[in-house]
Amino acid sequence: MTIVTLDPTTGFGSGEEFPLALRPETLKGQVLGVVANGLGDSEAMFDAIASALTDADGLAGVCKVVKHSVAVPPQPEQWAELLAHATVAVTGFGGCGSCSTRSMRDALDLEAAGIPAVCVVHSALEPAVRAMARLVGADEYPVIVIDYPHNPTAVWTKEESAMLAAQVLDAVRLRLTR
C-alpha cells in the first residue's frame, strides 16, 4: 500500500515571505470588496462596515459577494467580479475552523492577486486562522479579532451587528491602508 502526502508548506511557506499587496494611502476612491460567507448575521456587520467607510472615507463603491457556503471559496464568477472591481477587501466571519480558515484563505488569495485585504474572525478561531497564515509565510498577516461576549457563530441582533461594525471600523481602515 502506498500513501501519498502533500506538503502544505511548499511555495511561500518554505522560508519565503508572503508578499502583501500594496496598500493605498487612504480609502478615498477605493472600491471595497466584501467576501461574506453568510454565517449568521455577519453579512449585516459587513454591510455596516461598508456603509460607514463609504460615508467617512469616500469609498467609490462596494463589490460584495456572499459565498454559497461558509467553508468554500467564492464561485468563479464571484472571484471574477471581485478581481475586476475591488481595490481593497474585507473577509470573514467564522464560528468554526473550516469557515474561519477559508475566510483567511480568501483574504490571502486576494492579497496574492494584488488586492489589500483583511480578515475578521472570532477569538475562538484565531489560532486556526493564524496557522493558515503561517502555512504561506504570512505570520504577521493583519487579522481583526472579535471576542466574547459576541457569539462566534455570528448569531447577533441587528444592534449587535452595528455595534461590532463600529468597534472594528478603525482597525479595518488601518489594516487596508499604509
C-alpha positions in Angstrom: 0.0 0.0 0.0 1.3 3.4 -1.0 0.5 6.5 1.0 0.8 9.8 -0.9 1.1 13.0 1.2 1.1 16.6 0.2 3.4 19.2 1.8 1.3 22.3 2.5 4.4 24.3 3.4 5.8 24.5 -0.1 5.8 27.7 -2.0 5.6 30.9 0.0 5.6 28.9 3.3 9.0 27.4 2.6 11.1 30.2 4.0 9.8 32.8 1.6 7.8 35.7 3.0 4.3 36.1 1.6 4.1 39.4 -0.3 1.3 41.7 0.9 -0.4 43.8 -1.7 0.5 47.5 -1.7 -1.9 49.4 0.5 -3.3 52.8 -0.6 -2.6 55.9 1.4 -6.4 56.3 2.1 -9.6 54.6 1.2 -10.9 57.6 -0.7 -11.8 56.5 -4.2 -11.3 52.8 -3.4 -13.8 50.0 -4.1 -14.3 47.8 -1.1 -14.6 44.1 -1.9 -16.6 42.3 0.8 -16.4 38.5 0.9 -19.2 37.4 3.2 -19.6 33.7 3.9 -23.2 34.1 5.0 -22.6 32.8 8.6 -25.3 34.0 11.0 -25.7 37.8 10.8 -22.1 38.6 9.8 -23.3 40.0 6.5 -25.1 42.8 8.4 -21.9 43.6 10.1 -20.0 43.8 6.8 -22.8 45.9 5.3 -22.5 48.3 8.2 -18.7 48.5 7.8 -19.0 49.2 4.1 -21.6 51.9 4.7 -19.5 53.6 7.4 -16.4 53.5 5.2 -18.3 54.9 2.3 -19.7 57.8 4.4 -16.5 58.6 6.3 -13.7 57.7 3.9 -15.2 58.3 0.5 -15.2 54.8 -1.0 -16.0 54.9 -4.7 -18.1 51.7 -4.3 -18.6 48.3 -2.8 -18.4 45.0 -4.5 -20.0 42.4 -2.2 -20.2 38.7 -2.8 -21.9 36.2 -0.5 -20.5 32.7 -0.8 -22.7 29.7 -1.4 -21.4 28.1 1.7 -19.3 29.1 4.7 -16.3 26.8 4.0 -15.8 27.2 0.3 -14.2 29.8 -1.9 -16.3 32.3 -3.8 -17.7 30.9 -7.1 -15.5 31.6 -10.2 -17.9 34.4 -11.3 -17.8 35.9 -7.9 -13.9 35.9 -8.0 -14.0 37.5 -11.4 -16.3 40.2 -10.1 -14.0 40.9 -7.1 -10.9 40.9 -9.2 -12.4 43.2 -11.8 -13.8 45.8 -9.3 -12.4 45.6 -5.8 -9.2 47.6 -4.9 -9.3 46.7 -1.2 -11.2 43.9 0.6 -12.5 42.5 3.9 -13.4 38.9 4.5 -14.8 36.8 7.4 -16.6 35.6 9.6 -16.2 32.2 11.1 -17.6 30.3 14.0 -15.8 27.0 13.2 -12.4 26.0 11.9 -13.3 25.4 8.3 -15.2 28.7 7.7 -12.6 30.8 9.6 -9.7 29.3 7.8 -11.5 29.6 4.4 -12.1 33.3 5.2 -8.4 33.7 5.8 -7.6 31.9 2.6 -10.0 34.2 0.7 -8.0 37.2 2.2 -4.7 35.6 1.2 -5.9 34.8 -2.3 -7.0 38.5 -2.7 -3.5 39.6 -1.5 -1.9 37.3 -4.0 -4.0 38.9 -6.7 -2.8 42.4 -5.6 -5.8 43.4 -3.6 -5.1 44.5 0.0 -7.4 42.5 2.3 -8.1 41.9 6.0 -9.9 39.0 7.7 -12.3 39.5 10.6 -12.5 36.4 12.9 -13.7 35.4 16.3 -11.1 34.9 19.1 -12.1 31.3 19.4 -10.8 30.6 15.9 -7.8 32.9 15.9 -5.3 30.1 16.4 -6.6 28.2 13.3 -6.6 31.4 11.2 -3.0 32.2 12.3 -2.0 28.7 11.4 -3.4 29.1 7.9 -1.4 32.4 7.5 1.8 30.7 8.8 1.5 27.9 6.1 2.0 30.5 3.4 4.6 32.6 5.3 2.3 35.4 6.3 2.9 35.1 10.0 2.2 38.8 10.6 -0.9 39.0 8.4 -3.4 41.6 9.7 -6.3 40.0 11.4 -9.2 41.7 13.2 -10.5 39.7 16.2 -13.9 39.9 17.7 -14.2 38.4 21.2 -16.8 37.2 23.6 -19.5 38.0 24.7 -20.2 38.1 21.0 -21.2 34.7 19.7 -18.6 33.0 17.4 -21.3 31.8 15.0 -22.5 35.4 14.4 -25.9 34.9 15.8 -26.3 38.6 16.6 -29.1 41.1 16.8 -29.1 44.0 14.3 -28.0 46.3 17.0 -25.1 44.0 17.9 -24.1 43.7 14.2 -24.0 47.5 14.0 -22.0 47.8 17.3 -19.5 45.2 16.1 -19.0 47.1 12.8 -18.4 50.3 14.8 -15.9 48.5 17.0 -13.8 47.1 14.1 -14.1 50.1 11.7 -10.9 51.8 12.7 -9.0 48.5 12.6 -10.3 47.7 9.1 -9.3 51.2 7.9 -5.8 50.9 9.5 -5.1 47.4 8.0 -6.2 48.3 4.5 -4.1 51.5 4.2 -0.5 52.4 4.6 
